[in-house]
Amino acid sequence: MNKNYKNIVSAIIVVIAIFMLVVCISFKSMPENIANNPTTQCSICIYSTLYTAYKNITVNELKIMMDEKANITIIDVREPEEYANGHIPTAINIPLHELPLRINELKEKNIVVYCASGVRSKASAEMLSRNGVQNVWNLVGGLKAWVNAGYPIEK
C-alpha cells in the first residue's frame, strides 16, 4: 500500500509538471504583437483574448477607435436607469436580458459591449460570439474604467 501511494503521488507530480511546462511554453510562443502589446492589461486578458471568440479591449483602445471613427456599434448592456444616468457617447442601450432577442440585428456589425464594471459585458460578449456575431469586443473595466480614464459620458 505504501509503495502504491508513492507511485500515485509521483504520477500526480509528473502530470502537474507537464501541465505547467505546457502552459509556460504556450505563453512563450504567444505572438509577439499580443505579448508585447502595452495596452494588454494582464496575462489573464491575453489568455482570454487568445482562447475566446470575443476580444477584450481597453478604454484607451476604444477611445482611439472612436476618434478614428471606426465602424463600431457600442452597446451598453446595463439597465435603462443606469444608461440614463450616463453612458459612453454614441452607445445604444440593449440590456443584457434583451440581448438574446436582438442577436440577429447585430450579426453583421462590429460590436463593443460594456456595463458598469465588465461582468455583464463579458457575459454579453460570450453570448454574442457563441451565437454567430463575428466581431465582438468586451470593454475591460466597463464604464467605471472609462470614467476613471477621464473620458466623457453623455446623459
C-alpha positions in Angstrom: 0.0 0.0 0.0 2.8 2.4 0.9 4.5 1.7 -2.4 1.3 2.3 -4.4 0.8 5.6 -2.6 4.3 6.7 -3.6 3.7 5.7 -7.2 0.4 7.6 -7.3 1.9 10.7 -5.8 4.9 10.5 -8.2 2.5 10.2 -11.1 0.5 13.2 -10.0 3.6 15.3 -9.6 4.7 14.4 -13.1 1.3 15.3 -14.6 1.4 18.7 -12.8 4.9 19.3 -14.0 4.0 18.5 -17.6 0.9 20.7 -17.4 3.0 23.6 -16.0 5.5 23.2 -18.8 2.8 23.2 -21.5 1.3 26.4 -20.0 4.7 28.1 -19.9 5.6 27.1 -23.5 2.2 28.3 -24.7 2.7 31.8 -23.2 6.3 32.0 -24.5 5.2 31.1 -28.0 2.5 33.7 -28.0 2.5 36.1 -31.0 4.8 39.0 -30.3 2.2 41.6 -31.2 0.0 40.3 -28.4 2.6 39.5 -25.8 4.3 42.9 -26.2 1.2 45.0 -26.5 1.4 47.8 -23.9 -2.4 48.1 -23.9 -2.9 44.5 -22.7 -3.9 44.7 -19.1 -2.6 41.4 -17.8 -1.9 37.8 -18.7 -5.5 36.9 -17.9 -6.6 39.3 -20.6 -4.0 37.8 -23.0 -5.3 34.3 -22.3 -8.9 35.3 -22.8 -8.1 37.2 -26.0 -6.4 34.1 -27.4 -8.8 31.5 -26.3 -12.3 33.1 -26.7 -14.3 34.1 -29.7 -14.5 37.7 -28.5 -11.7 40.1 -27.7 -11.0 42.3 -24.7 -10.4 46.0 -25.3 -9.2 48.7 -23.0 -10.8 52.1 -22.7 -7.8 53.7 -24.4 -8.2 51.4 -27.4 -11.9 52.1 -27.6 -11.2 55.9 -27.4 -8.8 55.6 -30.3 -11.3 53.6 -32.3 -14.0 56.3 -31.6 -11.6 59.1 -32.5 -10.8 57.4 -35.8 -14.5 57.0 -36.5 -14.2 53.2 -36.7 -17.2 51.3 -37.9 -18.3 50.0 -34.5 -21.6 49.8 -32.6 -21.1 50.4 -28.9 -23.7 48.6 -26.7 -24.4 49.4 -23.1 -25.8 46.2 -21.6 -26.8 47.9 -18.3 -30.4 48.5 -17.3 -32.2 51.6 -18.8 -32.0 53.5 -15.5 -28.2 53.0 -15.4 -27.9 54.1 -19.0 -29.9 57.2 -18.4 -27.5 58.2 -15.6 -24.6 58.4 -18.0 -23.2 56.3 -20.9 -20.3 56.3 -23.4 -21.1 58.7 -26.3 -22.9 57.0 -29.2 -23.7 53.9 -27.2 -27.0 52.3 -27.6 -28.8 50.6 -24.7 -29.6 46.9 -25.0 -29.9 45.4 -21.5 -28.3 42.0 -21.1 -31.7 40.3 -20.6 -32.9 41.6 -24.0 -29.7 40.7 -25.9 -30.8 37.2 -27.0 -33.9 38.6 -28.7 -31.7 41.1 -30.8 -28.8 38.9 -31.8 -29.9 38.7 -35.5 -29.8 42.5 -35.9 -26.2 42.5 -34.6 -24.6 39.7 -36.6 -23.1 41.8 -39.3 -21.8 44.6 -37.1 -18.6 45.2 -35.2 -19.8 45.2 -31.6 -18.2 46.7 -28.4 -20.1 45.8 -25.2 -19.7 47.4 -21.8 -21.5 47.6 -18.5 -20.7 49.2 -15.2 -17.5 47.1 -14.4 -17.2 44.4 -17.0 -19.0 41.5 -15.6 -22.3 41.7 -17.6 -20.4 42.8 -20.7 -18.2 39.7 -20.5 -21.3 37.5 -20.4 -22.8 39.5 -23.3 -19.6 39.1 -25.3 -19.6 35.4 -24.8 -23.3 35.1 -25.7 -22.9 37.2 -28.9 -19.8 35.3 -30.1 -21.4 31.9 -29.3 -24.4 32.9 -31.4 -22.6 33.9 -34.6 -21.6 37.5 -34.1 -18.1 37.6 -35.5 -16.6 40.8 -34.3 -17.2 41.3 -30.6 -15.1 43.3 -28.1 -15.6 43.4 -24.3 -14.6 46.7 -22.7 -12.4 45.7 -19.7 -13.4 47.6 -16.6 -16.6 48.9 -18.1 -17.9 52.5 -17.6 -16.0 52.7 -14.4 -12.7 52.4 -16.2 -13.9 54.8 -18.9 -14.8 57.5 -16.3 -11.6 56.8 -14.3 -9.6 57.5 -17.6 -11.2 60.9 -17.8 -13.3 60.2 -20.9 -16.6 61.9 -21.4 -20.1 60.5 -20.8 -23.5 61.5 -22.2 -26.8 61.7 -20.3 
